[in-house]
C-alpha cells in the first residue's frame, strides 16, 4: 500500500489533519492502535479556542459544533470564596466554545467516513522506518498479518505514549518536563452546570473547577494528592469538598447527582524538541503535554495541525518546502507560549505541599490584581482565547 502522508494516531489531531489534507487533494492513511469505540470513549477537554473552532469549520466538520456547542464570552475565578469574572469579548473581542473533545472527534470520524478516507484501527506493533531518507515507510500487524505502507511523509499524531516521538534518536531529541505533586479528581454527572460559564476556584484546601459538556452534563474537578484513588472518594464526599472550595453563590445553587464517570488525572508540563526529524513530523500530544488548567491540550494540537497542513499543502501544490522546513520552529514558538500560560495558571490556582504563607499570599495578591486590572485581564483573555496561529 502507498499514500502521500501516513498519519499515526486516529485521535482528534490525526483526524483533523487527514480531513484537511484530503479536502486539498492530498492522500492519507490513518493507523490507530485502538478501536474507534475506545477512542470515542475517552473523556477529555471541552474548551475550544476560536482558532480551533475555525479549523473544525474549515475542515467541513463544524456543523454540529455550531448547532450544539456553547459559546462562552468569559470565565469566572474565585479566591477563597471571592468571585470575579473576566469578559473575553470586552477585553479581546473573541470568545471560546465549550464542545467536548469526544464530540469533536466523533464529527471528524463522520466527515472522514463521508469522504471515504482510509482509517485502519486496531493496528498493532506499528513501527516507523527510514525516516531520514526520502522513502520512509510504516509497518504494522492486524489480525496476525503484517502490513507495509510506503509514503512521502509520516505525521506522528499518536500521543504521549505512541511510537512516533521515540522514533527520533535520543541524540537528536531533547525533552523538557515538570511533574506536579497532585492530580485532578474529576467526575461527570447528569446535572446542569454550576454556572453559565466555567469557574476556576483557588482555595486553601486546594483547587476546584466547575466545567460542563452540555447544558445537562457537568464536568467537575478537585485537586487531590497523587496518592488518592477514585475509590477513596464517594460522590457525597466529592460534592461536599467541591462546594467547600467554590464561592458561596456557586455552592448554594449547585445541583449535585451521581457520577457517571470518575477518574484521577496527574498533571505534567512536557515539551519535546525538535518536532521534525527527516520525514517525520510530531503533532499534538506526541510532542507536548500541558496541565489542563489553561484548556490548551486539544487547542495546541489544532495549531500544530494548522502549521503542518499548510506546510504539506505548500509542498504538494506549490513545490515549496519552506513551511515544512519551518514547522518545528513555528509550532514550538506557540507551544511554549501556551505552556507558559498553563504553567502560570497551575502555579496560581493550586495548593502546593511545600508552599509557605508568603507563597499563598502572593497567589492571593496576584488574583486581586487580576480582578482589579483591565490590562491584566486583557493579557489573561488573549491567552485563554488563544494566541493567533
C-alpha positions in Angstrom: 0.0 0.0 0.0 1.1 3.5 -0.7 0.0 7.0 0.3 1.3 10.5 0.4 1.0 11.1 4.2 0.9 8.3 6.7 -0.8 9.5 9.9 0.0 7.6 13.1 -2.9 8.0 15.5 -6.6 8.3 15.0 -7.4 10.9 17.7 -8.5 14.5 17.0 -5.2 15.7 15.7 -4.7 12.8 13.2 -8.3 13.0 12.1 -8.3 16.8 11.6 -5.0 16.7 9.7 -6.4 13.9 7.4 -9.6 15.7 6.9 -7.9 18.9 5.8 -5.3 17.2 3.6 -7.9 15.1 1.8 -10.0 18.2 1.1 -6.9 19.7 -0.5 -6.5 16.5 -2.7 -3.6 15.1 -0.6 -3.9 11.3 0.1 -3.6 10.0 3.7 -3.9 6.7 5.6 -4.5 6.8 9.3 -3.2 4.0 11.6 -4.8 3.8 15.0 -3.8 1.1 17.6 -7.2 1.2 19.4 -10.7 0.6 18.2 -12.9 3.5 17.2 -15.2 2.8 20.2 -12.2 3.1 22.5 -11.1 6.4 21.0 -14.6 7.8 21.4 -14.9 6.6 25.0 -12.0 8.8 26.2 -13.1 11.8 28.3 -11.1 14.8 27.5 -11.1 18.6 27.5 -14.1 20.6 26.2 -13.0 24.2 25.6 -12.0 25.2 22.1 -10.1 28.4 21.3 -11.5 30.4 18.4 -8.7 29.2 16.2 -9.6 25.5 16.8 -13.3 26.4 16.1 -12.3 27.9 12.8 -10.2 24.8 12.0 -13.1 22.5 12.5 -15.3 24.7 10.4 -12.6 24.8 7.7 -12.4 21.0 7.7 -16.1 20.8 6.9 -16.9 19.1 10.2 -18.1 22.0 12.2 -21.9 22.0 11.6 -22.9 20.1 14.8 -20.5 22.2 16.9 -22.1 25.4 15.6 -25.5 23.9 16.4 -24.9 22.3 19.8 -21.7 24.0 21.2 -21.9 26.6 23.8 -20.1 29.9 23.1 -18.6 31.4 26.2 -17.9 35.1 26.4 -15.9 34.9 29.6 -14.8 32.9 32.7 -15.1 33.1 36.5 -12.3 32.9 39.0 -12.6 32.7 42.8 -10.1 33.2 45.6 -11.2 31.7 48.9 -14.8 32.4 48.1 -14.4 35.8 46.4 -15.8 35.6 42.8 -15.0 37.8 39.8 -15.4 37.5 36.0 -13.1 38.2 33.1 -15.1 39.1 29.9 -13.2 37.9 26.8 -15.3 39.8 24.3 -14.9 43.0 26.2 -11.2 42.6 26.6 -10.2 40.9 23.3 -13.3 40.8 21.0 -13.3 36.9 20.8 -14.9 34.0 22.7 -14.3 30.3 23.3 -16.6 27.4 22.5 -17.5 24.7 25.0 -17.7 21.5 23.0 -16.4 18.1 24.2 -13.3 16.6 22.6 -15.3 13.3 22.2 -17.8 15.2 20.0 -15.1 17.0 18.1 -13.6 13.5 17.4 -16.9 12.0 16.5 -17.7 14.8 14.0 -14.3 14.2 12.3 -14.8 10.4 12.1 -18.1 11.1 10.3 -16.6 13.6 7.9 -13.7 11.1 7.2 -16.2 8.3 6.5 -18.3 10.6 4.3 -15.3 11.3 2.0 -14.1 7.6 2.1 -10.8 8.3 3.9 -8.7 5.3 4.9 -8.7 4.7 8.7 -7.1 1.4 9.9 -7.9 0.7 13.5 -6.5 -2.0 15.9 -3.2 -1.6 14.1 -0.7 -3.4 16.4 3.1 -3.2 16.6 3.3 0.0 14.4 6.9 0.8 13.5 8.4 3.7 11.5 11.3 3.0 9.1 13.8 5.0 7.1 12.5 8.4 8.4 15.8 10.1 7.5 15.5 9.1 3.8 13.2 10.2 1.0 11.4 6.8 1.1 10.0 6.3 4.6 7.6 3.5 5.3 5.4 2.2 8.2 4.8 -1.4 9.2 2.1 -2.9 11.4 0.2 -6.0 12.2 -3.6 -6.6 12.2 -5.3 -9.9 12.9 -1.9 -11.6 12.9 -0.9 -10.4 9.4 1.9 -8.0 8.7 1.4 -4.9 6.5 3.6 -2.2 5.0 2.7 1.4 4.0 5.0 3.4 1.8 4.7 7.2 2.0 6.3 10.6 1.4 5.9 11.8 5.0 4.8 10.5 8.4 2.7 12.6 10.8 3.1 11.4 14.4 -0.2 12.1 16.0 -0.2 9.1 18.3 0.0 10.8 21.7 2.4 10.8 24.6 2.8 7.0 24.7 2.9 6.4 21.0 5.8 5.2 18.8 6.5 8.5 16.9 8.4 10.5 19.4 10.7 7.6 20.4 11.5 7.2 16.7 13.6 10.4 16.9 17.1 9.4 18.1 18.0 10.3 21.6 21.0 12.1 20.3 18.7 14.5 18.4 15.7 14.8 20.8 15.6 16.9 23.9 12.7 16.7 26.4 11.6 19.3 28.9 9.3 18.2 31.8 7.7 19.2 35.0 5.6 16.8 37.1 3.2 18.4 39.5 2.7 16.9 43.0 -1.1 16.5 42.7 -3.8 15.4 40.3 -7.4 16.3 39.4 -10.2 14.1 40.6 -12.9 14.6 38.0 -16.5 13.4 37.8 -19.1 13.6 35.1 -22.7 14.0 36.2 -26.0 14.4 34.5 -26.6 17.8 36.2 -26.9 21.3 35.0 -23.6 23.3 35.1 -22.7 25.0 38.3 -22.6 28.4 36.5 -23.3 29.7 33.0 -19.6 29.8 32.4 -16.5 27.9 33.6 -15.4 28.6 37.2 -11.8 28.3 38.4 -11.5 28.2 42.2 -8.5 28.7 44.4 -8.9 27.7 48.0 -6.6 26.9 50.8 -7.9 23.4 50.7 -7.0 23.1 47.0 -8.1 23.9 43.5 -11.5 23.2 42.0 -13.0 23.6 38.6 -16.7 23.7 37.5 -17.0 23.0 33.8 -19.6 21.4 31.5 -20.0 19.4 28.4 -23.6 20.3 27.6 -26.4 22.1 29.3 -27.4 19.0 31.2 -23.9 17.3 31.6 -21.4 18.7 34.0 -17.7 18.0 34.5 -16.4 18.9 37.9 -12.9 18.6 39.4 -11.0 19.0 42.6 -7.2 18.9 43.3 -6.2 15.7 45.2 -2.9 14.2 46.2 -1.4 11.7 43.8 -1.7 9.0 46.4 -5.5 9.2 46.3 -7.6 6.7 44.4 -11.1 7.1 42.9 -12.5 4.5 45.3 -11.3 6.8 48.2 -13.9 9.3 47.1 -17.6 8.7 47.3 -19.9 11.0 45.3 -21.1 12.6 48.5 -17.6 13.3 49.7 -16.6 14.8 46.3 -19.6 17.2 46.2 -19.0 18.2 49.8 -15.4 19.1 49.1 -16.3 20.7 45.8 -18.8 23.0 47.4 -16.4 24.0 50.1 -13.8 25.2 47.6 -16.3 27.1 45.4 -17.6 30.6 46.0 -20.8 30.6 48.2 -23.0 31.9 45.4 -21.9 28.9 43.3 -22.2 26.3 46.0 -25.6 27.5 47.2 -27.3 26.8 43.9 -25.3 23.8 42.9 -27.3 20.8 41.7 -25.5 17.5 42.6 -26.1 14.0 41.3 -24.4 10.6 41.0 -21.3 10.3 38.9 -21.4 8.6 35.6 -17.6 8.7 35.2 -14.9 9.3 37.8 -11.1 9.4 37.3 -7.9 11.0 38.6 -5.6 12.6 36.1 -2.0 13.5 37.0 -0.6 16.9 35.9 2.6 17.5 33.9 4.2 20.0 31.6 6.1 18.4 28.8 7.7 19.5 25.5 9.9 17.5 23.1 12.1 19.2 20.6 12.5 19.2 17.6 9.1 18.3 16.2 10.6 17.2 12.9 13.2 14.6 12.1 13.7 13.7 8.4 10.3 12.9 7.0 8.6 12.6 10.5 6.6 15.4 12.0 5.3 15.3 15.5 1.9 16.7 16.2 -0.2 17.2 19.4 0.4 15.1 22.5 3.2 13.2 20.8 5.2 16.4 21.2 3.8 18.2 24.2 1.5 17.8 27.3 0.1 20.8 29.2 -1.7 20.9 32.5 -5.4 21.1 31.8 -5.7 24.3 33.9 -5.4 26.5 30.8 -7.5 24.3 28.5 -4.7 24.1 25.9 -4.2 20.4 25.1 -6.6 20.0 22.2 -6.1 23.6 21.1 -2.3 23.2 20.8 -2.9 20.0 18.7 -5.1 22.1 16.4 -2.4 24.7 15.9 0.2 22.0 15.2 -2.2 20.6 12.6 -2.6 24.1 11.1 1.1 24.6 10.6 1.7 21.0 9.3 -1.3 21.2 6.9 -0.1 24.5 5.5 3.4 23.2 5.1 2.3 20.0 3.3 -0.1 21.9 1.1 2.7 24.2 0.0 4.9 21.2 -0.7 2.4 19.3 -2.8 0.6 22.2 -4.5 3.4 24.8 -4.9 6.5 22.6 -4.6 7.6 24.9 -1.8 9.2 23.3 1.3 9.5 26.4 3.4 6.5 25.6 5.5 7.8 22.1 6.3 11.3 23.4 7.0 10.0 25.9 9.5 7.3 23.7 11.0 9.1 22.7 14.2 10.4 26.2 15.0 7.0 27.8 14.2 4.9 25.3 16.2 7.3 25.3 19.2 7.1 29.1 19.5 3.3 28.9 20.0 3.6 25.8 22.2 6.0 27.5 24.7 3.7 30.5 24.9 0.7 28.2 25.7 2.9 26.2 28.1 3.8 29.4 29.9 0.1 30.3 30.3 -0.9 26.8 31.5 2.0 26.7 33.9 1.2 30.1 35.3 -2.4 29.2 35.9 -1.4 26.0 37.5 1.0 27.8 39.9 -1.5 30.5 40.6 -4.6 28.4 41.5 -3.3 25.2 43.1 -2.2 24.5 46.7 1.4 23.2 46.7 2.6 21.0 49.6 5.8 23.0 50.1 4.1 26.4 49.8 4.8 28.9 52.6 2.4 31.5 53.9 4.3 34.0 51.8 3.7 31.9 48.7 -0.1 31.7 49.4 -0.3 35.4 50.0 1.4 36.0 46.6 -1.2 33.9 45.0 -4.0 35.9 46.5 -2.3 39.2 45.6 -2.0 38.1 42.0 -5.7 37.2 41.9 -6.6 40.6 43.5 -4.5 42.3 40.8 -6.2 40.2 38.1 -9.7 41.1 39.4 -8.9 44.9 39.5 -6.7 45.5 36.5 -8.2 45.8 33.0 -4.7 45.3 31.5 -4.1 42.1 33.4 -7.5 40.8 32.3 -6.7 41.6 28.7 -3.4 39.6 28.9 -5.3 36.7 30.5 -8.1 36.8 28.0 -5.9 36.9 24.9 -4.0 33.9 26.2 -7.2 32.0 27.2 -9.0 32.5 23.9 -5.8 31.5 22.1 -2.8 33.3 20.5 -3.0 33.7 16.7 -1.8 30.8 14.6 
